Amino acid sequence: MTRIKELVKEQAEKHGRERTSLMPILQAVVRSEHYLSEEAMIAIAEELDLSTADVFGTASFYTFLDTVHRGKYIIRVCKTITCHMKGKDEIIRTISDILKIKLGETTTDSRFSLLQANCLGWCHKGPVMLINDEVYPEITPEKTSEIINEYLKKK
Amino acid sequence: MEKKIKKVDLIFGKVDHLDILNNSFQRTRDEIILDVIDSGLRGRGGAGFPTGLKWKFAKNEEADQKYVICNADEGEPGTFKDREILTQVPEKVLAGMALCGYCIGASEGYIYLRAEYNFLLPSLYKAIDQFHEHLKAMKFDFTIRICSGSGAYVCGEETALMESMEGKRGEPRNKPPFPTSEGYLGKPTSVNNVETLVFALMIAQEGPAKFKEMGTFDSRGSKVFSVSGDTPTPGIYELELGMTLEQFVEEFGDGDTKAVQVGGASGFCVSRKDFRSTLIGFEGIPTGGSMMLFNSSRSMYNILNDYLEFMEEESCGQCTPCRVGCQQLLKGIEAVKRGVKPPSYLEDLQKLSDTMRIASKCGLGQSVPNPFNSIINNFREEIIY
């Protein structure tokens, strides 16, 4: 049994094999693998006795359930109105410069992906970004490069 | 009629939530529901359905299982109050859910938390564990679980939210049947906003009179506002309802406010000339809390473009008026701006947006015309030139 299949099985044991278990399982796979590979979605379909189209259809509906390869640290910069007004473009440029990737891209070592997100719910403290589940409100280009450099030091 | 904006502290003030529950359990379900109806409390997520009535409908259903859902899928641009409530007073939210459970006869509750707020999970689980212990001691059978969202604005719509909880694409259902008769897993369900549940708890403590004496006839009580944009004091404020936009801007504006977007991307844009005549509330312009201020340095074209881009991405794609409508409105204003289409094309787009209001399946598509028409009508030149 491959590692992915094992992971899916383990999550199905934990969350059950009902239709209502689908979201928690998809979310758990994304937490561990950073995205849903074809292999993972097929394994989930088999485990829950659903059609693969149904699993893909559900997964592809949700922004946070990526079906394309993503890095270990997914950076999502809020792009909605207030954060736009408060300079999210500069934040993106700063990250782009440090990591040498454009929006939507992943570093070749699969450590970072740079994305934009719709409103993250920090409009009074924009601009804001999420790195995985961690929030960084009220960032400036300087603060951003400090944060990214900290992540670069991580294993 | 000069009235200063009155700040209120019902939501964030610390209370003995277990004491309120204990006292409530001594009363009948009907008594509490009547109090909530009498208070005039309306849903604080934006739609404004009378909370007491919702509870009454759910209570009147016969079913082996019913559910309470706390809608914490706060996705409206400019809204961030629910996050703050869940951070500061999670126990009041949980108690509000238990109160609702008692009233409608449900033993299970769910918090649908948006993925963007996943960082709240550890503290929420801790609060839930503690709360379960207390409920056990009180011998009240009620279990709360958390369902996480995965980044879809439309899941804030209650039927889309339940689809998502059931492990499907978050596509809104047809109504009726309403969730109070057929909701989560086909069972009667009361879906309430985070803030609404806390207000219901406070009404159970203070009685309806205190709540009712605040606000106006259609908009009773107070409301938590999320203030952002061009303001020296962005943040979260609980204010008595019934103020005009002029009073609001005097308090929060930077002296150069040219427009306020009331109610987020699905709300209305009000320009300076109408501040005085616009009331914030259900008889004027309702809001789920989102108040974005723009000063004269902002291009209203960029703002409308951002709103439409947001809606275009977040439209679930299920119904044609919304899916195609959002795309065409966005493309349309870009074409007018570039001079590819004449200014009169805006009238065609407004007709399209009117069609979306009538023909879209859920609140998302139905409300796209709000920002679109209000910004075009108020700031036509900025869109064209």
Contacts between the chains, C-beta under 8 A, distances in Angstrom:
chain1	res1	chain2	res2	distance
A	18	B	167	7.6
A	19	B	166	6.1
A	19	B	167	4.4
A	19	B	168	7.4
A	20	B	165	6.8
A	20	B	166	5.7
A	20	B	167	5.1
A	20	B	185	7.7
A	21	B	167	6.7
A	22	B	167	3.4
A	22	B	168	7.9
A	23	B	147	7.2
A	23	B	148	7.3
A	23	B	150	6.9
A	23	B	164	6.7
A	23	B	165	7.5
A	23	B	167	5.2
A	24	B	148	7.5
A	26	B	150	7.5
A	27	B	148	5.9
A	27	B	150	6.4
A	57	B	169	6.1
A	58	B	167	6.7
A	58	B	168	6.0
A	58	B	169	5.5
A	61	B	152	6.5
A	61	B	169	4.1
A	61	B	170	6.2
A	61	B	171	7.9
A	61	B	316	7.5
A	62	B	149	7.8
A	62	B	150	3.6
A	62	B	151	5.6
A	62	B	152	5.4
A	62	B	170	7.4
A	63	B	150	7.0
A	63	B	151	3.5
A	63	B	152	6.5
A	64	B	115	4.5
A	64	B	149	7.8
A	64	B	150	4.2
A	64	B	151	3.7
A	65	B	150	5.0
A	65	B	151	7.8
A	79	B	306	7.9
A	80	B	77	4.7
A	80	B	265	7.8
A	80	B	306	6.4
A	80	B	310	5.8
A	81	B	77	5.5
A	81	B	78	7.0
A	81	B	229	7.6
A	81	B	261	7.9
A	81	B	265	7.6
A	81	B	292	6.4
A	81	B	303	6.4
A	81	B	306	4.9
A	81	B	307	7.1
A	81	B	310	7.9
A	82	B	77	7.5
A	82	B	78	6.8
A	82	B	228	4.8
A	82	B	229	5.6
A	82	B	292	6.4
A	84	B	302	7.5
A	84	B	306	5.8
A	85	B	229	6.8
A	85	B	230	7.6
A	85	B	298	6.7
A	117	B	116	7.4
A	117	B	151	7.2
A	118	B	75	7.5
A	118	B	77	7.5
A	118	B	151	7.9
A	118	B	153	6.4
A	118	B	310	5.6
A	118	B	313	6.3
A	118	B	314	6.3
A	119	B	75	6.3
A	119	B	76	7.4
A	119	B	77	4.2
A	119	B	78	7.5
A	119	B	153	7.8
A	119	B	265	8.0
A	119	B	310	7.3
A	120	B	116	4.9
A	121	B	74	5.8
A	121	B	75	7.5
A	121	B	79	6.9
A	121	B	80	4.5
A	121	B	83	5.4
A	121	B	114	7.5
A	121	B	116	5.7
A	121	B	117	6.8
A	122	B	80	6.1
A	123	B	77	6.9
A	123	B	78	5.2
A	123	B	79	7.7
A	123	B	80	5.9
A	123	B	226	6.7
A	123	B	228	3.7
A	123	B	229	7.5
A	123	B	234	7.4
A	123	B	290	8.0
A	123	B	292	7.2
A	124	B	80	6.5
A	124	B	226	6.8
A	124	B	227	6.7
A	124	B	228	4.7
A	124	B	234	3.6
A	124	B	235	5.2
A	124	B	236	7.3
A	125	B	234	7.4
A	126	B	228	7.4
A	130	B	116	6.7
A	133	B	118	4.2
A	133	B	119	5.1
A	133	B	121	8.0
A	134	B	119	6.5
A	135	B	119	5.7
